[in-house]
């Protein structure tokens, strides 16, 4: 949603494979949305998908990414200790 409104978004995970699957999933979702939203003009739908995807990048290095971000949205496993460790590490480097 943030990428579709023109914001730069960085997906962060522990492996490139997971990130590639995530981007493919986002692309598939965007294509479904664009098919409905741009039913009359499929070329506009494809342009929308490409525009949104250009706003999304990926990284496996959360610490370096948060140094220049305004907002972190966490979507990690529902394990309090893991969440606390993540935010503890990010708090040390985030502005």
C-alpha positions in Angstrom: 0.0 0.0 0.0 2.8 2.4 0.9 4.6 1.7 -2.4 1.4 2.3 -4.4 1.1 5.8 -2.9 4.6 6.7 -4.0 6.6 5.9 -0.9 9.9 4.0 -1.0 9.6 0.6 0.7 12.3 -1.8 1.6 11.4 -5.4 2.4 13.9 -6.9 4.8 14.2 -10.6 5.5 16.9 -13.1 6.4 17.3 -14.6 2.9 17.3 -13.5 -0.7 15.0 -16.5 -1.6 12.3 -15.3 0.8 12.6 -11.8 -0.5 12.2 -13.0 -4.1 9.1 -15.0 -3.2 7.7 -12.0 -1.3 8.2 -9.6 -4.3 6.6 -12.2 -6.6 3.6 -12.4 -4.3 3.3 -8.6 -4.2 3.5 -8.5 -8.0 0.8 -11.2 -8.3 -1.4 -9.2 -5.9 -0.8 -6.0 -7.7 -1.8 -7.7 -11.0 -5.0 -8.9 -9.5 -5.8 -5.4 -8.3 -4.9 -3.7 -11.6 -7.0 -6.2 -13.5 -10.1 -5.0 -11.6 -9.0 -1.3 -11.2 -8.0 -0.9 -14.9 -10.4 -3.4 -16.6 -11.0 -0.9 -19.4 -7.3 -0.1 -19.9 -5.0 -3.1 -19.3 -2.0 -1.1 -20.4 -2.6 1.4 -17.5 -2.8 -1.5 -15.2 0.6 -2.8 -16.3 2.0 0.7 -15.9 0.5 0.8 -12.3 2.1 -2.5 -11.4 5.5 -1.5 -12.7 5.4 1.9 -11.0 4.6 0.3 -7.7 7.3 -2.3 -8.0 9.9 0.4 -8.7 9.1 1.8 -5.2 10.0 -1.6 -3.6 13.5 -2.8 -2.9 14.8 -5.6 -0.8 17.6 -6.2 1.7 18.9 -8.8 4.1 20.6 -6.1 6.3 18.0 -4.5 8.5 20.5 -2.6 10.6 21.8 -0.7 7.6 18.4 0.0 6.2 16.8 1.5 9.3 19.6 4.1 9.5 17.8 6.1 6.8 14.1 5.2 7.4 11.3 7.2 8.8 9.1 4.3 9.7 9.6 0.6 10.5 6.6 -1.8 10.1 7.3 -5.1 11.8 5.8 -8.3 10.4 8.0 -10.9 12.1 7.0 -14.2 13.6 4.7 -14.0 16.6 7.3 -14.7 19.2 7.9 -12.0 21.9 11.6 -12.8 22.4 12.3 -12.6 18.7 10.4 -9.3 18.4 12.3 -7.9 21.4 15.6 -8.9 20.0 14.7 -7.4 16.6 13.6 -4.0 18.1 16.5 -4.0 20.5 18.9 -4.3 17.6 17.1 -1.8 15.5 16.8 0.8 18.3 20.6 0.9 18.5 20.9 2.1 14.9 17.6 3.7 13.9 17.4 7.5 14.1 
